[in-house]
Amino acid sequence: MTNLLLSRLSVGAVMSDMQTRILCKLTEQIINMQELADFVADPAAGAMATFVGMTRNTNDGRHVIRLEYECYPGMAEKEMVKIAEEVLSRWPVRKVAMIHRLGRVDIGEASVAIAVSSGHRHAAFDACHYAINQLKETVPIWKKELYEGGELWIGSQTGATGSFQRVEEERA
């Protein structure tokens, strides 16, 4: 019985440690990059890698007006935490932070930002690269592109990466 109690306490301590090393959130506000940098800052970290996905003004020859993001919040946040936990288990990373915008995102604004700190740059770069790829592939966040002359949903929710229009052309 004592061993079982110690095991539960150890698991609780690990979970608490993981929670202090992970920041994952969704926001309708402009992403504050300093918040990510401050969160992942760690005296044992000699490197910090960041990725910022920005809303650009053109895509596939269309003049983009803005993007709009929707999601299932409870599921999206859980998936983001899973990715962060996997990053912590696969690389010698100190901390991970991921923030994704929801709602309207204008040209030049950040849609998503990730920051990772580690002892050395290779782990930080690799973990950050993995985190954004996993986020785009597995987190249920849907992007609608509004452009001059129309709008369309873009991304993996259409059944393939790239624009819905391109997917339809490939099927024809």
N, C-alpha and C positions, 0 to 999 in steps of 0.2 A: 504494500500500500504506500509506503514511503517513496519507493521508486516511481510509482505512478504519479504521485503528487509532484515529485521533482521533475518528472518528464513534462507534466502539464505546465509547471512553472517555467521550465526551459523554453517550451514552445511559446508561452506567453511573452517571455523576454525577447525571443527572436522576432515575434510579430511586432512588439513594441519598437524594437530596433529598426525593423523594416519600415514601419510607419513614419519614423523620424527621418528616414532616408528617401522617401518618395513624396512627391507633390504631383498630383494629377487633378486637373479641373477643367471644366467647361465654363465659358464666360461669354456674355454679350458685350462686354466692355473691350476697349482696345487693350491688347496684350502688353503688359508691363515687363519688358525684358529684364529690367533691374530686379524685379521680384524673383525671376528664375535664377539669375546670377547670384543673388543673395542667398537663395535657398540652397543651391548646390555648393556654395563656398564651404570649404573644409580645410582645416590646417594641414591635414594629411594629403591633400590634393595638390599635385604639381601641374595639373592640366584641367582645362574646362573646354568642352566642345559644345557648340550650339548649332542648331538648325532653325531657320526661320522661313516658313513658307509664306510668300507674299501674294497678294492679288495683283495680277498683271492686267494691262489694258488690251491685250490681244490674245487670241487663242484660235488655232486652226483657221487663220485668216479672218476671224470675226473681230469687230471692235467691241470689247467687253465693257459694260457699264458698271457692273458690280457682281459680287457673288452673294449667295444666301445659303446658310448652312442650317440643317435640321438634324435632330438625332433623337434617340431614345435615351435620355440622360442616365438613368440607373444602369442600363446595360453598357453604355459607352464608357462611363467612368470605371466600371468594373473591368472592362477590357483594357483600358489604359493602365490600371493598376497591375493587371496580369503581365502586361508588357514590361512595366518597370520592374516588377519582381523577377521576371526572367532575365532582364538586363543585369540586375544585381547578382543573380546566381551564375551567369555565364561569363562575366568579365569582372576584373578587380576594380570595381567602380565604387566610389564613396556615396554619391547621391544622384538621383534622377528627378527631373522636373519636366512635365508636359502640360501645356495649356492649349486648348483648341477653342476657337471662336464659334459662336452660334449666331444666327440671325444675319443681318446685313453686314457685309464686309466690303468697304469701298476700295477702289484702286489705290495701291501703295500701302495698304494696311496689312498687317500680319494676320494670316488665317490660323496658323499653327506655329508653336515654338517649343523646342526641346532643348534642354541643357543637361549635360552629364559631366560629373567631375570624377577624376581618378588620379592615381599616383603618377601616371605617365600618359602621354598623348595618344599612343596607339589604342589603348583600351577605350579612352574617351571618344575618339573618332569612330571606332568600330561599333561601340555601343550606341552612339547617337545615330549612326547610319541605320543600324538594325531597328532602333526604336521608331524612326519615322516610317520605314518601310512596313513594319508590322502594324503601326497605327493606321496607315492608309489601306492596308489589306484587310484588317480584322475588326476595326472599331466601327460600329454602326453610326457613322456620321455621313449625311447625304449633302452633296453640293449641287446647287442650281446656279448655272451661269446665265446672267441676263446680259444680252448683247443687242446692238442695234438691229432691229428687225425680228427679235424673238428671244426665246429662252430655252434651255435644255438642261437636263440632269447629266452630270458628268461623274465618272468614276466606276468603282467596282459594283455599285448597286445596279448598274445597267447590264451586268453580266460579263463585262470585259473592261479593261482600262481604256481610257480615251473617251471621246465624246460619244453620246448616244447616236448622233448622226452617222459617225464613222462605223459604229457597230451595226447599224441598220444597213449601211452600204455593203459591209462585209457579208451579211446574211443573204443579200440579194443575188 
